């Protein structure tokens, strides 16, 4: 009985962090169009991050260590680094299989072009800002809250993974469905959603087992780096 209310409140927390940021960007849209390229992502991610931190500070009385704001041992960091590339390859293979099935059944579908960012923009917007903000929201705020409501877990390949980490990963992947509005098609979304879910599950596992957001941030950032490398490889660096 605690699962559904917990999920609904988790969705509310996600909306609470996301909508004001979108509203601020929309309100200052005309100004941001002429502002430096970094202004929009910094403002949007900054507002999301601020709201998440305020929620922890106000609702949970500033128990930041409970939400993963603590250092992790070096071994955990090295584990997250070592597992990132194999997991990324796995996510690409599994996602590719589903994307291929969709293409075989329904034909080719549109694709969203991520290639309009230069390397500096990718580093700032995706590798740093998006990674840190998303981990604080999904693995920090949302997963920690869900852990207090849903303490159960399940076994996957001899690893104990909490249902809180699973739900957080699902919400994390579903939150990226906005790419459909950017022109992404079914095959591309299958690849993206599966990759993001596997990333979210791995980040959630490290967050749960280490008590820290640091390994989760590292594995997330490396996933984004590997993704950039794969894209450049496929497009020939264009």
N, C-alpha and C positions, 0 to 999 in steps of 0.2 A: 504493500500500500504506500510505502514511502517513495517508491521509484518514480511514479508519475508526477507527484508534486515536486519532487526534487528536480526532475528534468524540466518542468515548466518554470521553476525559479531560475534554473541555470540558463534557460532561453531568455528569460527576462533580464538576467545579468548581462548576457551577450548583447541584447538590444539596448540596454542602458548604456553600454560602453560604445556601441556603434552609431546609433542614431544621432546623438548630439554632434559627433564628429562630422557626419555627413551633412548635418544642418549647418554647421559653421562653414564648411567648405562651400555649400550651396549659397549661403548668405553673402559670402565674399567672393563669389565666383568671378565676377567681372574684374575685381582687383587682382585676384590670383592669376587670371589669364595673362596679365602683363607683368606679374611678379617673377622673380628668379625661379627656375625649374624646381628647386628644392623646397620652395615655400609650401606648396600644396601638401606633399607627403609629410613634411615636418609638422604642419598644423594638424592634419587629420590624425596621424599616429600619435602626436602629442596630446591631443584632446582625449583619445581613447585611453592612452596610458594614464593620464591624469585622473580620469573618472574611475578607472580600475583601482588606482592607488587610494583615491578618496573613499571608495567603497570599503576597502580593507581598513582604512584608518577610522572611518565613521561607524560602519556597521559592525566590524569585528574588532574595534578598539585598538587598531594599530598592531595587531599580532602578525607582523610581517614575516617573522621567522616561520610561523606556522604555514604561511603561504609560499614557502620555498625561497625566501630571501635569506639564504645562508650559503656558505661556501661548501663545496663538496670535496671529498678526498681526491687526490691525484689519480688514483686507480680508477675511480668512476669516470673521471674526465677522459682518461685514455681509452676506457671501454667504449664510451660514447663516440669517440673519434674512430676507433677501429671498426665499429659495427656500422657506421654511417654509409660507407661505400657499398658493402654487400647488400644492405637493406635497400639502398637506392636502386641497385641493379635488379634486385628482386621486384621492387615496385614497378620498374619500367617493363620487366618481362611480363608480370601479371597484368598490368595495365594494357600492355601491347596486345596481349591475347584477347582481352575483352574489346579493345578498340577494333581489332581485326575482325572479330565476330560481328560487331555492329556494322562495320563496313561491308562485310560479306552479305549480311541480311538486308541492309537498307541502302547500300551504295555509299559513295563518299559524302561526307557532311562538311559544313563550313568549319573553319578553324580561326581562332583568335591569334593575331600576330603579336607576339611578345617582343619582337625585334626592334621596337622603336626606342629602346633605352640604350644609351651608351654604357660602357663599363663602370664609369664613376657613378652614374645614376643607379645602376643595378646594385652596386656596393652599398650606397647610402639608403636607397628606398627598400630594397628587397633583402639583402644580406643582413643589414643592421636594423633599420627602423621596424620593418615588418616582422622580422624574426623575434626581436626582443619584445615588441608590443604583443604579438600573438601568443607568445609563450606565457607572458604575465597574465593575459586574459584567460587563455584556455587551460593551461596547466597550473597556473597560479591561482587565479580567482575561481574559475569554474570547477576545475577538478578537485581543489581543496574543499570547496563547498559540498560537492557531490560525495566526497569521501566521508563527510560527517553525517550525511543522510543515507548513503548506500555503502556500508562497510564490507559488502560481500565481494568475492573474487572468483576467478575461474582459472583453469590450467590450460596453457597453450604451449606446446612443445616443451613441456616440463618447466615452464615459467609460470609463476602466479601473477596474474594481471587483474587488477581491481576492476569492478564494473564501472567505477567512477572514471578510470582511465579510458575504458571502452566508450562510454557515453561522451566523454570530452573529445575523443578522436572522431566520433561520428558527427558531433556538432561542428568540429573544426573542418571536416570535409564538406559538410552541407553548407557551411558559411561561404564556401568558394563557388557555390552555384551561381553567384552573381555574374560569373564570367559568361553565362548564357546570354546576358543582356549586352555583352561586348562582342558577340558574334561567334562564340565558341559553339561547335557542333557536338552531336552526341558522341562520336568516336573520341574526339579530343577530350570531352568532359569525362568520359569513362577512364581514360588514362590519368587525367588530373585527379579525379576523385579517389581512385584506388591508391595512387602514389601518396596523396595527402593523408588518407586514412592510415596507411602503413606508417608514415612519418609520425602522425599523431599518436598512434598506439605505442610506438617505440619511445617517443618523448614522454608519454604518460607513464610508461613503465619505469624509466629512469627517474622521473619526478617522484614516483611512488616509493621506489626502493632506496633512493638516496636522500629524500627529504629536501632536495635542492632543485632549483630551476636551472642551475648552471649546466649540467649535462644535457638537459632538454634543449636549452638555447644552442648549445654547441652542435648537437645532432641536427637540429632544425637549420642552423646556418650552413652546415656542410651539405645538407640536402639541396639547399638553394644554390650553393656553389657548384655541386655536381650537375644540377639541372641546367645552370648557365653553360657549363662546359659541354653538356650533351647537345644543347641547342646550337651552340657555335659549331660543333662538329657536324651536325646535320645540315646546317645552313651554309657551311663552308666559311664561317666567320663573317657572313654578310650582316 
